[in-house]
């Protein structure tokens, strides 16, 4: 199969869909790989690195889309990508269509097959819940980043209230609230505990509540996800991190605007779930070049591609997770397969159940 890797064009997105090691594996399996010039530079990979493993470097996105059958990206296609997509294409990338119904409609109009990393499932009778292997590494990175980003924006010069999360002897620690105890929330909690902050985790699943309690012990308070209790705790929070995930769907709003209005001036809210619409009522998508805004005296951070700020780590982690599925897709094509739940759009129809419900109601 002919596989194309266009350069990412989202604001400050430095990741690349395939690194040289993945290209080597695909070429070794008999496929042809075409990459847009300088697509890998942000992640530290030169055109020469790709040429050495058998890729062909093309000067423009138009040429990559024009020759390739399978398009591998990191982020969802923007308008300048959509004009190159055709019904013959297979697209594999993060789509997050639940929060972007217009993109879903645009892709249906094109009539291609679109697969989303975030809905690919690893199923086994030994798992008590869904495992999303292609989303997992980015959730881990975003979770770990969320605390260091939040700590940075708590600094007075960044618009925050001037609180050091660890505190110092004789001074109260900063308080971090984490909404959701899944992968991202757990990683955020690890980082916040490591900094020495006071940590409160809200989780809905009673089994997960017990797992988190055993995992963190006295280092974190693990509470049932109750809106009134969240509102009560939020009034004294310095940093609140939204980390709620419902695969394929928008998350529920757990932090209401009326609660934001009662928070301390200069406190920070950050929503890892912003790609899926967010679980904080006052959050809206932002970008790395303009990451924050103030509302009700609270600093909001809603960057939709947080892991793009650490592209070397993110690209390697993403490729480790996605390469097996890319190899499978390249070998079999899009003939009536759902790639372990990854197929979101086939022709003019949304076929993934949760995405269909989120987009069409």
N, C-alpha and C positions, 0 to 999 in steps of 0.2 A: 504494500500500500504506500501511497505518497503522503507523507506527513509534513504538515507545515507548522512553523513556530513564528508567528508575528511578534513584533516588539510590543510590549505592554505600553499603553498610552494613558492610562489613568494617572491622575496627579500623583507624583512622587512614588510611582510603582516601579520598583527596581528588580522585582523577581522576574524569572523567565520560566516558561512552561516546561522546557526540558534542559537539563544540564548535559555536558559532554558525556558523562558516564551512561546516562539514559539513551542518548543518541547512539552510542557505541553498541548498546544492547539491541536497539531497534534495527540498526544497520546489519548487525550480526544475524538477526532473524530474517533478513532478506528484504527489509523495507527501505525506502528512499526517504531521506529527511532533508527538508528545505527550511532554512532559517533566515529571517531578515537580518541584514547587517546590523551589528551592534546591539542585537536583542539581548545578549547575555552580559553586556558590559557592566550593568548595574549590580550584577551578582558576582562580578569578578572573572567572567569568562570572555575571552576575546574571540573574534572571528576565527583566528588561527587555531584556537582550541577546538572549535567545531570542525574545521576543515581536517584536522588530524584524525578525527574519529569517523570521517566519511560523510559528513553533512555537506550540502551545497549551500553556499551563502548567496542570497539574492538581495538586490539593492532596495526593494520596496515591499511594503505590505501587500500592495496590489498584486505583485508577482507571486508572492507566497500563497495568497488565497487563490490566485488563478491556477496554480499548478497542483495544489494539494487537494487530497480527498478528505483527510482527517486533520482538523485544526486543533492544536493543543495550545491552550492559553492558561493564564492564572486567574484573571478577573473577567467579569462579564463583558461581552462586546459592547462598545460604545457606538455612537452614530457613524463614525468614520470606519468602523469595522463592519457594521451591518450592510453597508453599500457593497461590500465585496462578497458577502455570504450568499450562497446559492442553495437550491433545493438538493443538489447532489452532495453537499458537504455533510460531514459528521463533525460536530463540535463537542469538545470535552473541556470543561473549565468550571470554575465556581460561577453559579448563575444566581442563586438566591432570589428566585422568581416570586416568592411569597411577598416580598417587599417591593417588587418591581413588576406589577402586572402589565405595564406598557411594553416592557421588554419581552414578556411572554407572548403578547399579541404580535409584536414585530417578528419574532422568531416563527410563530405559527403562519404568518403571512408568507414568509420565505419558504416554509415547507420542508425544512431540513430535519435531521435527527440531532437533538441536543441532549447531551449527557451532563449531569452536574456532579462534581466531586462530592458535594455536601449531602447527597442522598444515597451514595453508594453504601451498601450495608454489608457487614460481615456477620453472617448468621450461624449460630450454633446452639445446640440444645444446652450447652454448658453456660450460656449467657442468660442473665435474667433481664437484660435490656438490650436495646439496639446499640451496636458498635458501628461507628461511622469512620472507617479507617483513613479515608482521604481528608476528612475534616479534623481528625484527631490531632495531628501535629500542629496545625495552625491554631487550634483551640489552646493547645499547650503553650505555644509561643505567645499568643494574645493574652492568656491568663497571666503568664510571668511578666510580660511587658506592662500590663495594666497597673501594677503597683508602682513600678519605677516611673511610669508616665504620670500617674496620679501624684506621687511624691514630688515630682518635679513641678507640677502645676500648683501644688500647695504652697510653693515658695512665693513670698510676697511680690517679688519682681515679675512673676508670671501671672499675677492676678489672684493668687490664693491667699489664705488667711495667715500664712507665715508659720505653719506648724511642721515640726520635725516628727515624722511618724514614730521613731524610736523613743522620742523624748530624751531626757538626760536625768541623772540622779537629782531628785528633788522636784522634777517637773513632769506633769502628766503626759503619758503617751498619747499619740494620735489614735483615733478610732476609725477602723476600716470596716465597712459593712459590705458583704458580698451576697448578691442575690442569685442563688443557684449554686448547687453543690456538685455539678457535673465536672467534666474535664477542665474547662476554663476556670470555673470557680475554685476547684481544688488547687490548681496551680497558683491562682491569685492568693489563696489563703497561705500556701507554703511561703510565698515571697513576703507577704505581709508579716507573718509570724517570724520569718527570718530577720526582718528589719526590727522586730521587737514591738510592733504595734499591738494595740488591743483589737482583736478580730472577732467579728460576729458573722456567722454564715446562716443564711436562710435557705431552707430546702423543703420541698413538698413531699417527696417520697419517704415514707417512714423507715423503710429498709436502708435507704441512703443516709438518712439522719443518723442511724445507729453506726453505719460504717464510718461516717465522718467523725462521730464522737470517739470511736475507737482509734481512728487515725490520728486525730489531733489532741485528744485528751484535754488536759487543762489549758492548752495553748489557744483554744478558740471556744467560743460559745456557739453551739449549733442549735438553732431554733426552728420551729415549724413556720412555714411560709404563710403567715397570717398578715393581711393588709394593715390591720390596726396595730399590730406589734411592730411591723416594719416602720410605720409612720411614727410610732413612739420612739423607736431606736434612732431613726434618721435625724431627729432634732438635735442630737448631740454628736453626730457623725462628722468626721473631717473628710473622709473619702468614701463614696459609695460606688461599687462596681457592679454593673448589670452583667450577669453571665447565665442567662436562661436560654435553653435550647429546646425547641420542639421540632424534630426533624421535618423539614419541608414546609413548616408553617410559621406564622408570626407568633412571637411569644406574647404572653399576657402582660398587661401593664401592672407592675408591682409597686412602682414608686410614682404616686400621683402628684399632679401639679400642686394641689393644695398642701401636700407634704413638703414639696420643694420650697414653697413660700415660707415655711416655718424653720427651714434649715439655717445654720449659722452662715452669715455673710462670709464669702471667700472660701467656703467648703467646695469640694469638687465632686461631680458625678461623671462617671465614665461608663459607656455602654458597649461591651464587647458584642452584644447581640444586635448591634445597629444594622448589620448586613441583612438581618431577617426582619427589620422594622423596629427593634429595640424594646426593652421592657421598662423604660423610664419615659413617662408621659411627655416631658419637655425636651427630650433629645431629638436631634435632627442630624442627618449625615453631614460630616465635615471632611476636610482633606488635610494632608500633612502640612501643606503650605499655609493653611488657616485652620488649625486644629480645634480651636476653642471659641466659645462665645459666652456671654454672661446673660443669665435670665434669673430674675428674682434674687439678684445678688449672689447667685451660685454659678460657679464656673462649670461649663458643660464641655465634655470632650466626646466627639462622635465620629472619629476617623474610621472609615469603612474598611481600610486595608492596613490595619496596624502592623501585621507581620512584614509588610512591604518596607518598613523602616530598617529591618535587619535581613536584607535579601539573601546574603550568603547562607546564613543559617536556615532561613525559610525555604529557599529553593532546594537545598539538599534534603531537608526534612520532607518537603512536598513530593519530591521525586522518589524518595524512598517508599513513600506510601502509594503513589499513583502509578509507578512504572508497571507493576503486574497487570493492572487493569488496562493500561494503554497498550501493552503487548497483546492482551486478550482481544481488545477492540480492533487493533490493527490486523490481527490474524483472522478474525471472523466477520468484520464489517458490522453493519447495523441491521442485519437481516432478522427482524422479529425478536431480538434479544433485548432484555432490559438491563443488562450488565449489573446484576445484583442490586437492582433498585435505582440505578443511576440514570436511566432514561426518563427525561422529563417531558420532552416534546418529540413526537413522531409525526412528520408531515405537518398537517394543520391542526393537530390535536394535542392538548396537554394530557399526558397519560399517567403521570405520577399522582397517586391518589391524594396525598396531603397537599401537594402543590396545586392540584386542580381545585381542591376545596378552598385553599387560601386565595387563589386568583379569581375564581368564578363564583365562589360562595356556595 
